[in-house]
Amino acid sequence: MGVLSNVLPKSKLERDLALQCVLSAFATGSFLTGTAVFFTQIVGLSGAQVGLGMSVAAAVSLALSIPLGRLTDVVGAKRLWVVASLLEAGLYLIWPLIGSFAAFVAMLAVLACVETAARSAREVYRIAVFPRETRVRAMAYMRAARNVGYTLGAAAGGIALGVGSREAIIGVPLLTGGLLVLNAVMVSFLPTITRPPKAHGDLELAGGAALRNPGFVVLSLCNGVLQSNQVLLNVVVPLWLVERTDAPHQLLAWLFGTNTVLAVCLQVRASRGSETVAGALRAVRWSGWAFVLSCLVISITHETVGWVSIALIWVGHVTITGAELWQSAASWGFASELSDHRRLGDYQGVWGMGGQVESIIFPALFTFLALEWGPPGWAVIAVIAVTAAVVSHPAARAAERHLVKVGAPVGV
């Protein structure tokens, strides 16, 4: 029962949102599994073109993170979430009609806009709909649910790839689009949230209040740096295992499986106490230490052999997972406690912008440091994580003082 209590949500609203997470992650996970095959075999692109298109989409997402966050404050979180979810579903349904590089880039750019709007609205809704004492716990349940959904989606995508026919591959985005339509319907039936009163002098889209909170901006960047645990998990460690160790390549499947199981079973436990700023800072410290331990353990595996390599890489992957779980918990606590709840969309836009640091900067940087510099490069990666963890503390306290200064409601 102890493990089940960490996996199964306690209230109906938490269960409804967890189910919505499973559905949406199942939808996008099925497409992500087969993106390389779909874009190359169906759309007819080269690998370089796919990479360029994704870079353009990432740039669009970064540029529009704050404006679309402010749009959430104007339109309303639930309404924008439903509309963006329907648009996202429609875009996936027309993926099979895309047949050129120009159309591919335009499609990815538009999809990036829609997904950014949906993400901002979703995060604002989740903060606003739950009381302070259960908010972080609910988000932990939802993240565990998303891991389940992604796993199911990957299995569905893998089946389509296993069939290998053109029809099966084309069916993947159609499946994704259909599931996202159901997701939009599910979101539309969620409870309506009461929008807080506007702060005096708000100018709707012309706001920018979050950017005038320097502590919050710096904290969002630190969170983005610590979020680079995903780069280690999904990019650097797999490449290191293949190119710098004698560990069997099949170990990668067990590593990803271990990460999924731990995320599902331990995310709620790891989030306990992070509903306060002090608790979130404690989670940051734990994440930083786990990050350092992971870098230390994995850096020595280029000199080990056999089962020693396998065991050390597995331990290193588990500690990265710990860094991931604590970083996620801290992120929810900061985003909830250090946002002005009169301008949640604006603040979540800035918070999302900080998260873009991970996907834009660190894949290339960490890959270079680890594969080209070896153990000294892993030491630099650890120092980067520790620096972000250390700077998070004064940044969080500065953000707190700013909210007091502007008269933001406390304990919402």
DRENDO-1510 file (C-alpha; in Angstrom, 1 decimal, always signed):
<recs>
REC; n; res; u; v; w
REC; 1; MET; +0.0; +0.0; +0.0 .
REC; 2; GLY; +2.9; +2.4; +0.7 .
REC; 3; VAL; +4.0; +2.3; -3.0 .
REC; 4; LEU; +0.4; +2.5; -4.3 .
REC; 5; SER; -0.3; +5.5; -2.1 .
REC; 6; ASN; +2.6; +7.3; -3.9 .
REC; 7; VAL; +1.2; +6.3; -7.4 .
REC; 8; LEU; -2.6; +6.7; -7.1 .
REC; 9; PRO; -3.9; +10.2; -6.7 .
REC; 10; LYS; -6.0; +10.9; -3.6 .
REC; 11; SER; -8.8; +13.3; -4.8 .
REC; 12; LYS; -11.1; +13.1; -7.8 .
REC; 13; LEU; -9.7; +16.2; -9.4 .
REC; 14; GLU; -6.1; +14.8; -9.0 .
REC; 15; ARG; -7.3; +11.6; -10.6 .
REC; 16; ASP; -9.0; +13.4; -13.5 .
REC; 17; LEU; -6.0; +15.5; -14.2 .
REC; 18; ALA; -3.7; +12.4; -13.9 .
REC; 19; LEU; -5.9; +10.6; -16.4 .
REC; 20; GLN; -5.7; +13.6; -18.7 .
REC; 21; CYS; -1.9; +13.5; -18.5 .
REC; 22; VAL; -1.9; +9.8; -19.4 .
REC; 23; LEU; -4.0; +10.5; -22.4 .
REC; 24; SER; -2.0; +13.5; -23.7 .
REC; 25; ALA; +1.3; +11.9; -23.1 .
REC; 26; PHE; +0.1; +8.7; -24.8 .
REC; 27; ALA; -0.8; +10.8; -27.8 .
REC; 28; THR; +2.4; +12.8; -28.1 .
REC; 29; GLY; +4.6; +9.8; -27.1 .
REC; 30; SER; +3.4; +7.7; -29.9 .
REC; 31; PHE; +4.3; +10.3; -32.4 .
REC; 32; LEU; +7.7; +11.2; -30.8 .
REC; 33; THR; +8.7; +7.5; -31.1 .
REC; 34; GLY; +8.4; +7.5; -34.8 .
REC; 35; THR; +9.3; +11.1; -35.7 .
REC; 36; ALA; +12.6; +10.3; -37.4 .
REC; 37; VAL; +11.0; +7.6; -39.6 .
REC; 38; PHE; +7.9; +9.7; -40.4 .
REC; 39; PHE; +9.9; +12.8; -41.3 .
REC; 40; THR; +12.4; +11.0; -43.5 .
REC; 41; GLN; +10.3; +8.3; -45.1 .
REC; 42; ILE; +6.9; +10.1; -45.4 .
REC; 43; VAL; +7.8; +13.8; -45.6 .
REC; 44; GLY; +11.0; +12.9; -47.5 .
REC; 45; LEU; +13.5; +15.0; -45.5 .
REC; 46; SER; +17.1; +14.5; -44.7 .
REC; 47; GLY; +18.3; +14.2; -41.1 .
REC; 48; ALA; +20.0; +17.6; -41.4 .
REC; 49; GLN; +16.7; +19.2; -42.5 .
REC; 50; VAL; +14.8; +17.6; -39.6 .
REC; 51; GLY; +17.4; +19.0; -37.2 .
REC; 52; LEU; +17.2; +22.4; -38.7 .
REC; 53; GLY; +13.4; +22.4; -38.5 .
REC; 54; MET; +13.4; +21.4; -34.9 .
REC; 55; SER; +15.9; +24.2; -34.1 .
REC; 56; VAL; +13.6; +26.7; -35.8 .
REC; 57; ALA; +10.7; +25.4; -33.7 .
REC; 58; ALA; +12.7; +25.7; -30.5 .
REC; 59; ALA; +13.6; +29.3; -31.4 .
REC; 60; VAL; +9.9; +30.1; -32.0 .
REC; 61; SER; +8.9; +28.5; -28.7 .
REC; 62; LEU; +11.5; +30.6; -26.9 .
REC; 63; ALA; +10.5; +33.9; -28.5 .
REC; 64; LEU; +6.8; +33.4; -27.8 .
REC; 65; SER; +7.0; +31.9; -24.3 .
REC; 66; ILE; +6.3; +35.2; -22.6 .
REC; 67; PRO; +3.7; +36.7; -25.0 .
REC; 68; LEU; +1.7; +33.5; -24.9 .
REC; 69; GLY; +2.0; +33.4; -21.2 .
REC; 70; ARG; +0.5; +36.8; -21.0 .
REC; 71; LEU; -2.3; +35.7; -23.4 .
REC; 72; THR; -3.3; +33.2; -20.7 .
REC; 73; ASP; -4.0; +36.0; -18.3 .
REC; 74; VAL; -6.2; +37.8; -20.9 .
REC; 75; VAL; -8.1; +34.8; -22.3 .
REC; 76; GLY; -8.3; +32.6; -19.2 .
REC; 77; ALA; -6.3; +29.4; -18.5 .
REC; 78; LYS; -9.0; +26.8; -19.2 .
REC; 79; ARG; -10.4; +28.4; -22.3 .
REC; 80; LEU; -6.9; +28.8; -23.9 .
REC; 81; TRP; -6.0; +25.3; -22.9 .
REC; 82; VAL; -9.0; +23.8; -24.6 .
REC; 83; VAL; -8.6; +26.0; -27.8 .
REC; 84; ALA; -4.9; +25.2; -28.0 .
REC; 85; SER; -5.5; +21.5; -27.5 .
REC; 86; LEU; -8.0; +21.4; -30.3 .
REC; 87; LEU; -5.6; +23.3; -32.6 .
REC; 88; GLU; -2.8; +20.9; -31.7 .
REC; 89; ALA; -5.0; +17.9; -32.5 .
REC; 90; GLY; -5.9; +19.5; -35.9 .
REC; 91; LEU; -2.2; +20.1; -36.7 .
REC; 92; TYR; -1.3; +16.5; -36.1 .
REC; 93; LEU; -4.2; +15.3; -38.3 .
REC; 94; ILE; -2.8; +17.2; -41.2 .
REC; 95; TRP; +0.8; +16.0; -40.8 .
REC; 96; PRO; +0.4; +13.4; -43.6 .
REC; 97; LEU; -0.3; +16.3; -46.0 .
REC; 98; ILE; +3.1; +17.9; -45.5 .
REC; 99; GLY; +5.4; +17.1; -48.3 .
REC; 100; SER; +8.1; +19.8; -48.5 .
REC; 101; PHE; +10.8; +21.2; -46.3 .
REC; 102; ALA; +9.2; +24.7; -46.3 .
REC; 103; ALA; +5.9; +23.3; -45.3 .
REC; 104; PHE; +7.6; +21.1; -42.6 .
REC; 105; VAL; +9.3; +24.2; -41.1 .
REC; 106; ALA; +6.1; +26.2; -41.2 .
REC; 107; MET; +4.2; +23.4; -39.6 .
REC; 108; LEU; +6.7; +22.9; -36.8 .
REC; 109; ALA; +6.7; +26.6; -36.1 .
REC; 110; VAL; +3.0; +26.8; -35.8 .
REC; 111; LEU; +2.9; +23.7; -33.7 .
REC; 112; ALA; +5.5; +25.2; -31.4 .
REC; 113; CYS; +3.3; +28.2; -30.9 .
REC; 114; VAL; +0.2; +26.1; -30.1 .
REC; 115; GLU; +2.1; +23.8; -27.8 .
REC; 116; THR; +3.6; +26.8; -26.0 .
REC; 117; ALA; +0.2; +28.3; -25.5 .
REC; 118; ALA; -1.3; +25.0; -24.3 .
REC; 119; ARG; +1.6; +24.5; -21.9 .
REC; 120; SER; +1.4; +27.9; -20.4 .
REC; 121; ALA; -2.4; +27.6; -19.9 .
REC; 122; ARG; -2.1; +24.1; -18.5 .
REC; 123; GLU; +0.5; +25.2; -15.9 .
REC; 124; VAL; -1.5; +28.3; -14.9 .
REC; 125; TYR; -4.6; +26.1; -14.5 .
REC; 126; ARG; -2.8; +23.6; -12.3 .
REC; 127; ILE; -1.5; +26.2; -10.0 .
REC; 128; ALA; -4.9; +28.0; -9.8 .
REC; 129; VAL; -7.1; +25.0; -9.4 .
REC; 130; PHE; -5.4; +23.4; -6.4 .
REC; 131; PRO; -5.1; +24.8; -2.9 .
REC; 132; ARG; -1.6; +25.6; -1.7 .
REC; 133; GLU; -1.2; +22.6; +0.5 .
REC; 134; THR; -1.9; +20.0; -2.2 .
REC; 135; ARG; -0.6; +21.8; -5.3 .
REC; 136; VAL; +2.9; +20.3; -5.5 .
REC; 137; ARG; +1.7; +16.8; -4.6 .
REC; 138; ALA; -0.9; +17.0; -7.4 .
REC; 139; MET; +1.7; +18.0; -9.9 .
REC; 140; ALA; +3.9; +15.1; -8.8 .
REC; 141; TYR; +1.0; +12.7; -9.5 .
REC; 142; MET; +0.5; +14.3; -12.9 .
REC; 143; ARG; +4.2; +13.9; -13.8 .
REC; 144; ALA; +4.1; +10.3; -12.8 .
REC; 145; ALA; +1.0; +9.8; -14.9 .
REC; 146; ARG; +2.8; +11.5; -17.9 .
REC; 147; ASN; +5.6; +8.9; -17.6 .
REC; 148; VAL; +3.0; +6.1; -17.8 .
REC; 149; GLY; +1.4; +7.8; -20.9 .
REC; 150; TYR; +4.8; +8.3; -22.6 .
REC; 151; THR; +5.6; +4.6; -22.1 .
REC; 152; LEU; +2.3; +3.5; -23.6 .
REC; 153; GLY; +2.7; +5.9; -26.5 .
REC; 154; ALA; +6.2; +4.6; -27.2 .
REC; 155; ALA; +4.9; +1.1; -27.3 .
REC; 156; ALA; +2.1; +2.1; -29.8 .
REC; 157; GLY; +4.7; +4.0; -31.9 .
REC; 158; GLY; +7.0; +1.0; -31.7 .
REC; 159; ILE; +4.3; -1.3; -33.0 .
REC; 160; ALA; +3.7; +1.0; -36.0 .
REC; 161; LEU; +7.4; +1.0; -36.7 .
REC; 162; GLY; +7.5; -2.7; -36.4 .
REC; 163; VAL; +4.8; -3.1; -39.0 .
REC; 164; GLY; +6.9; -0.8; -41.2 .
REC; 165; SER; +4.3; -0.1; -43.9 .
REC; 166; ARG; +3.7; +3.4; -45.1 .
REC; 167; GLU; +0.1; +3.2; -44.0 .
REC; 168; ALA; +1.1; +2.2; -40.4 .
REC; 169; ILE; +3.6; +5.0; -40.2 .
REC; 170; ILE; +1.0; +7.6; -41.5 .
REC; 171; GLY; -1.4; +6.2; -39.0 .
REC; 172; VAL; +0.8; +7.4; -36.1 .
REC; 173; PRO; +0.1; +11.2; -36.4 .
REC; 174; LEU; -3.6; +10.4; -37.1 .
REC; 175; LEU; -3.7; +8.4; -33.8 .
REC; 176; THR; -2.0; +11.3; -32.0 .
REC; 177; GLY; -4.5; +13.8; -33.5 .
REC; 178; GLY; -7.5; +11.7; -32.5 .
REC; 179; LEU; -6.3; +11.2; -29.0 .
REC; 180; LEU; -5.6; +14.9; -28.6 .
REC; 181; VAL; -9.2; +15.6; -29.7 .
REC; 182; LEU; -10.3; +13.4; -26.7 .
REC; 183; ASN; -7.8; +15.3; -24.6 .
REC; 184; ALA; -9.4; +18.6; -25.5 .
REC; 185; VAL; -12.8; +17.3; -24.6 .
REC; 186; MET; -11.5; +16.0; -21.3 .
REC; 187; VAL; -10.0; +19.4; -20.5 .
REC; 188; SER; -13.3; +21.1; -21.3 .
REC; 189; PHE; -15.1; +19.1; -18.6 .
REC; 190; LEU; -12.5; +20.1; -15.9 .
REC; 191; PRO; -13.7; +22.5; -13.2 .
REC; 192; THR; -13.7; +26.2; -14.1 .
REC; 193; ILE; -11.3; +28.2; -12.1 .
REC; 194; THR; -12.0; +31.7; -10.6 .
REC; 195; ARG; -9.7; +34.2; -12.2 .
REC; 196; PRO; -8.0; +36.4; -9.5 .
REC; 197; PRO; -8.6; +40.2; -9.7 .
REC; 198; LYS; -6.2; +42.1; -11.9 .
REC; 199; ALA; -3.4; +44.0; -10.2 .
REC; 200; HIS; -3.8; +47.7; -10.2 .
REC; 201; GLY; -2.5; +49.3; -13.4 .
REC; 202; ASP; -2.4; +46.0; -15.5 .
REC; 203; LEU; -2.2; +46.6; -19.2 .
REC; 204; GLU; -3.2; +43.1; -20.3 .
REC; 205; LEU; -0.7; +41.9; -22.9 .
REC; 206; ALA; +1.6; +44.9; -22.3 .
REC; 207; GLY; +2.4; +43.6; -18.8 .
REC; 208; GLY; +5.9; +42.3; -18.3 .
REC; 209; ALA; +5.6; +42.1; -14.5 .
REC; 210; ALA; +7.6; +38.9; -14.2 .
REC; 211; LEU; +10.5; +40.3; -16.2 .
REC; 212; ARG; +10.6; +43.1; -13.6 .
REC; 213; ASN; +11.2; +40.5; -10.9 .
REC; 214; PRO; +14.9; +39.9; -11.4 .
REC; 215; GLY; +15.1; +37.2; -8.7 .
REC; 216; PHE; +12.4; +35.2; -10.5 .
REC; 217; VAL; +14.1; +35.6; -13.9 .
REC; 218; VAL; +17.5; +34.4; -12.5 .
REC; 219; LEU; +15.7; +31.5; -10.7 .
REC; 220; SER; +14.0; +30.4; -13.9 .
REC; 221; LEU; +17.4; +30.3; -15.6 .
REC; 222; CYS; +18.9; +28.3; -12.7 .
REC; 223; ASN; +15.9; +25.9; -13.0 .
REC; 224; GLY; +16.6; +25.5; -16.7 .
REC; 225; VAL; +20.3; +24.6; -15.9 .
REC; 226; LEU; +19.3; +22.0; -13.3 .
REC; 227; GLN; +16.7; +20.7; -15.8 .
REC; 228; SER; +19.6; +19.6; -18.0 .
REC; 229; ASN; +19.5; +16.3; -16.1 .
REC; 230; GLN; +17.2; +15.4; -19.1 .
REC; 231; VAL; +20.1; +16.0; -21.5 .
REC; 232; LEU; +22.3; +13.6; -19.4 .
REC; 233; LEU; +19.5; +11.0; -19.3 .
REC; 234; ASN; +18.5; +11.1; -23.0 .
REC; 235; VAL; +21.6; +12.3; -24.9 .
REC; 236; VAL; +24.9; +12.3; -23.1 .
REC; 237; VAL; +24.8; +9.0; -21.1 .
REC; 238; PRO; +23.6; +7.0; -24.1 .
REC; 239; LEU; +26.4; +8.4; -26.3 .
REC; 240; TRP; +29.0; +7.9; -23.5 .
REC; 241; LEU; +27.9; +4.3; -23.0 .
REC; 242; VAL; +28.2; +3.6; -26.8 .
REC; 243; GLU; +31.4; +5.5; -27.5 .
REC; 244; ARG; +33.4; +5.4; -24.2 .
REC; 245; THR; +32.6; +2.2; -22.4 .
REC; 246; ASP; +32.5; -1.5; -23.0 .
REC; 247; ALA; +28.9; -1.8; -21.6 .
REC; 248; PRO; +26.5; -3.6; -23.9 .
REC; 249; HIS; +24.2; -1.4; -25.9 .
REC; 250; GLN; +21.2; -3.3; -24.7 .
REC; 251; LEU; +21.8; -1.7; -21.3 .
REC; 252; LEU; +20.2; +1.5; -22.6 .
REC; 253; ALA; +16.7; -0.1; -22.6 .
REC; 254; TRP; +17.1; -1.1; -19.0 .
REC; 255; LEU; +18.3; +2.3; -18.0 .
REC; 256; PHE; +15.3; +4.0; -19.6 .
REC; 257; GLY; +13.0; +1.4; -18.0 .
REC; 258; THR; +14.6; +2.1; -14.6 .
REC; 259; ASN; +14.1; +5.8; -15.0 .
REC; 260; THR; +10.4; +5.4; -15.9 .
REC; 261; VAL; +9.7; +3.1; -13.0 .
REC; 262; LEU; +11.5; +5.3; -10.5 .
REC; 263; ALA; +9.7; +8.4; -11.8 .
REC; 264; VAL; +6.3; +6.7; -11.5 .
REC; 265; CYS; +6.9; +5.3; -8.1 .
REC; 266; LEU; +9.0; +8.0; -6.4 .
REC; 267; GLN; +8.0; +11.4; -7.8 .
REC; 268; VAL; +5.3; +12.0; -5.2 .
REC; 269; ARG; +7.6; +11.0; -2.4 .
REC; 270; ALA; +10.4; +13.2; -3.7 .
REC; 271; SER; +8.1; +16.2; -3.9 .
REC; 272; ARG; +7.1; +16.1; -0.2 .
REC; 273; GLY; +7.9; +19.4; +1.5 .
REC; 274; SER; +8.5; +21.3; -1.7 .
REC; 275; GLU; +5.3; +23.3; -1.4 .
REC; 276; THR; +7.2; +26.0; +0.4 .
REC; 277; VAL; +10.2; +28.1; -0.8 .
REC; 278; ALA; +12.4; +26.6; +1.9 .
REC; 279; GLY; +11.3; +23.1; +0.9 .
REC; 280; ALA; +11.9; +23.8; -2.7 .
REC; 281; LEU; +15.4; +25.1; -2.0 .
REC; 282; ARG; +16.1; +21.9; +0.0 .
REC; 283; ALA; +15.0; +19.9; -3.1 .
REC; 284; VAL; +17.4; +22.0; -5.2 .
REC; 285; ARG; +20.3; +21.1; -2.9 .
REC; 286; TRP; +19.4; +17.4; -3.1 .
REC; 287; SER; +19.2; +17.7; -6.9 .
REC; 288; GLY; +22.6; +19.3; -7.1 .
REC; 289; TRP; +24.2; +16.7; -4.9 .
REC; 290; ALA; +22.6; +13.9; -7.0 .
REC; 291; PHE; +23.9; +15.6; -10.2 .
REC; 292; VAL; +27.4; +15.8; -8.8 .
REC; 293; LEU; +27.4; +12.1; -7.7 .
REC; 294; SER; +26.1; +11.0; -11.1 .
REC; 295; CYS; +28.9; +12.9; -12.9 .
REC; 296; LEU; +31.5; +11.4; -10.6 .
REC; 297; VAL; +30.3; +7.8; -11.0 .
REC; 298; ILE; +29.8; +7.9; -14.8 .
REC; 299; SER; +33.1; +9.7; -15.5 .
REC; 300; ILE; +35.1; +6.7; -14.3 .
REC; 301; THR; +33.4; +4.1; -16.4 .
REC; 302; HIS; +35.6; +4.7; -19.4 .
REC; 303; GLU; +38.3; +2.8; -17.5 .
REC; 304; THR; +36.2; +0.0; -16.0 .
REC; 305; VAL; +35.3; -3.3; -17.7 .
REC; 306; GLY; +32.5; -5.8; -17.7 .
REC; 307; TRP; +30.0; -5.9; -14.9 .
REC; 308; VAL; +31.7; -3.1; -13.1 .
REC; 309; SER; +30.9; -0.8; -16.0 .
REC; 310; ILE; +27.3; -2.0; -16.1 .
REC; 311; ALA; +26.8; -1.5; -12.4 .
REC; 312; LEU; +28.4; +2.0; -12.3 .
REC; 313; ILE; +26.5; +3.3; -15.3 .
REC; 314; TRP; +23.3; +2.0; -13.7 .
REC; 315; VAL; +24.1; +3.7; -10.4 .
REC; 316; GLY; +24.9; +6.9; -12.3 .
REC; 317; HIS; +21.6; +6.7; -14.1 .
REC; 318; VAL; +19.7; +6.2; -10.9 .
REC; 319; THR; +21.4; +9.3; -9.3 .
REC; 320; ILE; +20.5; +11.3; -12.4 .
REC; 321; THR; +16.9; +10.2; -12.0 .
REC; 322; GLY; +17.1; +11.5; -8.4 .
REC; 323; ALA; +18.3; +14.8; -9.7 .
REC; 324; GLU; +15.4; +14.8; -12.1 .
REC; 325; LEU; +12.8; +14.1; -9.4 .
REC; 326; TRP; +14.0; +16.7; -6.9 .
REC; 327; GLN; +14.5; +19.3; -9.6 .
REC; 328; SER; +10.9; +18.8; -10.8 .
REC; 329; ALA; +9.6; +19.1; -7.2 .
REC; 330; ALA; +11.6; +22.3; -6.7 .
REC; 331; SER; +10.3; +23.7; -10.0 .
REC; 332; TRP; +6.7; +23.3; -9.0 .
REC; 333; GLY; +7.2; +24.8; -5.6 .
REC; 334; PHE; +9.0; +27.9; -7.0 .
REC; 335; ALA; +6.5; +28.4; -9.8 .
REC; 336; SER; +3.7; +28.3; -7.4 .
REC; 337; GLU; +5.1; +30.2; -4.4 .
REC; 338; LEU; +7.1; +32.8; -6.2 .
REC; 339; SER; +4.6; +33.8; -8.9 .
REC; 340; ASP; +2.3; +36.8; -8.6 .
REC; 341; HIS; -1.1; +35.0; -8.7 .
REC; 342; ARG; -2.7; +38.1; -10.3 .
REC; 343; ARG; -0.4; +37.5; -13.3 .
REC; 344; LEU; +0.1; +33.8; -13.3 .
REC; 345; GLY; +0.3; +33.6; -17.1 .
REC; 346; ASP; +3.0; +36.2; -17.3 .
REC; 347; TYR; +5.1; +34.5; -14.6 .
REC; 348; GLN; +4.6; +31.0; -16.2 .
REC; 349; GLY; +5.7; +32.4; -19.5 .
REC; 350; VAL; +9.0; +33.6; -18.0 .
REC; 351; TRP; +9.4; +30.3; -16.1 .
REC; 352; GLY; +8.9; +28.4; -19.4 .
REC; 353; MET; +11.5; +30.6; -21.1 .
REC; 354; GLY; +14.0; +29.6; -18.5 .
REC; 355; GLY; +13.3; +25.9; -19.2 .
REC; 356; GLN; +14.2; +26.5; -22.9 .
REC; 357; VAL; +17.9; +26.8; -21.7 .
REC; 358; GLU; +18.0; +23.1; -21.4 .
REC; 359; SER; +17.0; +22.1; -24.9 .
REC; 360; ILE; +18.9; +24.9; -26.7 .
REC; 361; ILE; +22.3; +25.1; -25.0 .
REC; 362; PHE; +23.0; +21.9; -23.1 .
REC; 363; PRO; +22.8; +19.0; -25.7 .
REC; 364; ALA; +25.7; +20.4; -27.7 .
REC; 365; LEU; +27.7; +21.7; -24.6 .
REC; 366; PHE; +27.4; +18.6; -22.4 .
REC; 367; THR; +28.0; +16.2; -25.3 .
REC; 368; PHE; +31.2; +18.1; -26.1 .
REC; 369; LEU; +32.4; +18.3; -22.5 .
REC; 370; ALA; +31.8; +14.6; -21.8 .
REC; 371; LEU; +32.9; +13.0; -25.1 .
REC; 372; GLU; +35.8; +15.4; -25.9 .
REC; 373; TRP; +37.2; +16.2; -22.5 .
REC; 374; GLY; +36.3; +13.0; -20.6 .
REC; 375; PRO; +36.5; +13.1; -16.8 .
REC; 376; PRO; +37.5; +16.8; -16.7 .
REC; 377; GLY; +34.4; +17.5; -18.8 .
REC; 378; TRP; +32.2; +15.7; -16.4 .
REC; 379; ALA; +33.7; +17.8; -13.6 .
REC; 380; VAL; +32.8; +20.9; -15.5 .
REC; 381; ILE; +29.2; +19.6; -15.9 .
REC; 382; ALA; +29.0; +19.0; -12.2 .
REC; 383; VAL; +30.3; +22.6; -11.5 .
REC; 384; ILE; +27.6; +24.0; -13.7 .
REC; 385; ALA; +24.9; +22.2; -11.8 .
REC; 386; VAL; +26.3; +23.2; -8.4 .
REC; 387; THR; +26.6; +26.8; -9.5 .
REC; 388; ALA; +22.9; +26.8; -10.5 .
REC; 389; ALA; +21.9; +25.2; -7.2 .
REC; 390; VAL; +23.9; +27.7; -5.2 .
REC; 391; VAL; +22.6; +30.8; -7.1 .
REC; 392; SER; +19.0; +29.5; -6.7 .
REC; 393; HIS; +19.0; +30.4; -3.0 .
REC; 394; PRO; +19.6; +34.2; -3.2 .
REC; 395; ALA; +17.5; +34.3; -6.4 .
REC; 396; ALA; +14.5; +32.8; -4.6 .
REC; 397; ARG; +14.8; +35.1; -1.6 .
REC; 398; ALA; +15.1; +38.1; -4.0 .
REC; 399; ALA; +11.9; +36.9; -5.8 .
REC; 400; GLU; +10.2; +36.7; -2.4 .
REC; 401; ARG; +11.1; +40.2; -1.5 .
REC; 402; HIS; +9.9; +41.5; -4.8 .
REC; 403; LEU; +6.5; +40.0; -4.4 .
REC; 404; VAL; +6.2; +41.6; -0.9 .
REC; 405; LYS; +7.2; +44.9; -2.4 .
REC; 406; VAL; +4.6; +44.8; -5.2 .
REC; 407; GLY; +1.9; +43.7; -2.8 .
REC; 408; ALA; +1.3; +40.3; -4.3 .
REC; 409; PRO; -1.1; +38.0; -2.4 .
REC; 410; VAL; +0.7; +35.5; -0.1 .
REC; 411; GLY; -0.4; +32.0; +0.7 .
REC; 412; VAL; -2.8; +31.7; -2.3 .
</recs>
